[in-house]
Amino acid sequence: MTAATLAPPAVPATAAAPSRTTRRDREEVAARLLASSAEHSFDPLTAIDWEAPLAADTFYMKPQRVTLWGTPMWDAMTLEQQVELSKHEVASMMHIGIWFETILMNLLVRHIYDLDPKSRHVHYAWTEIADECRHSTMFGMALEKFGTPDYGPSQQLLRQGKLMMTLPSGPATWAAILLGEELIDTAQREAMHDQAIQPIIRDITRIHVIEEARHVRYAREELARQMESLSGFARERERLRTAIVATVIAHNFVTPRVYTGVGLDREEAERQVAAHPYRRETMTWMATKLVSFLKEVGLIGGPTELMWHRAGLV
């Protein structure tokens, strides 16, 4: 791994992997991803200036992506309050990101537990696990710098996460990995070049986007490969498992505790967000590319597609 500076080649055009008809061999894909990892990996301890002060009156995410955007409550807030809420919402997403990356690492370890350690596929899984360890460290350091409250997962969400880690491996496992990676990837790609965003956030998102693009390619290829052999009951089972995970993630993307954290009326904030269509439109926008892929491979469809609509992802 190289502690590269934040001036790598162009970020890979998103995680949209080739269609099934052009997919490469599993080992070839892994070999390409390993080569990319060797050239474009980052050590957040040295690649980010953790001593730089946070910029005053500068948003931590695009204001249009803050949950309260466009509501009467948002319009009544001062710029300082809006910026502070954006910081708390980013902190909430980082907490949920650490939670999910821990689950992801567990799933990858289980996937390769009995596979050939000489294979490039296994080598890349180990590489991705190392990436996720660094990402969680990076998010944890950012949370310390922000000084925001603990927005970690609720006890209910922790129990749901433990359940995810005990379910049998299969296509829904890879879909869960993609749900945890691609939703935030869409928002980060939008923000990482935006000069109106906090510099430290741009640095963090650039590292995350570059490295997650490889993770997404790896998961998409494996998911499509596994779906090719499924039909009937097995396909519907995986669709249900995936829809359940999608619902959990969508409902916990930003905790409503952030409203209390910045001194707002939580109940009123939740009411205004629920009544305003923009938040649903944002979640649907974040999920568009992933939903298209999951429909292509047959993992969204049938009765469980209604769950995706209810979660606001379709």
Summary of the structure (lengths in Angstrom):
residues: 314
radius of gyration: 19.3
end to end distance: 38.0
largest distance: 59.7
contacts: 978
relative contact order: 0.16
helix: 68%
strand: 1%
